[in-house]
């Protein structure tokens, strides 16, 4: 089985103060999912103040 690891950083507080909920679409992950890769695991952690680091482990 082949694996890929993709790490993205998302600014979780970029929206206005009155709207603290957002949905993000990550083009890099979508590209691999369209090619038949599946998400085996996700790891997330907060980096600096407003940023969230998300690591996707993909498998095919």
C-alpha positions, -999 to +999 in steps of 0.1 A: +000+000+000+012+035-008+009+064+016+011+102+014+013+127+041-002+162+036+000+189+062-021+221+059-024+252+081-057+269+085-064+303+101-093+294+123-102+330+134-101+348+100-138+353+099-156+382+116-162+382+154-199+376+150-193+345+129-170+320+146-181+290+124-166+282+090-162+253+067-130+249+047-124+229+016-088+218+011-080+215-026-049+193-021-068+167-001-098+168-026-074+162-055-060+130-038-095+118-028-106+122-064-076+100-075-087+072-052-067+079-021-085+075+013-078+093+046-063+067+070-057+092+098-058+129+107-037+146+133-045+182+143-029+206+167-030+243+173+003+260+163+004+298+170-027+316+183-051+315+153-036+287+133-046+250+132-022+225+118-039+194+102-020+164+089-037+139+067-023+104+062-036+091+029-035+055+017-041+039-017 
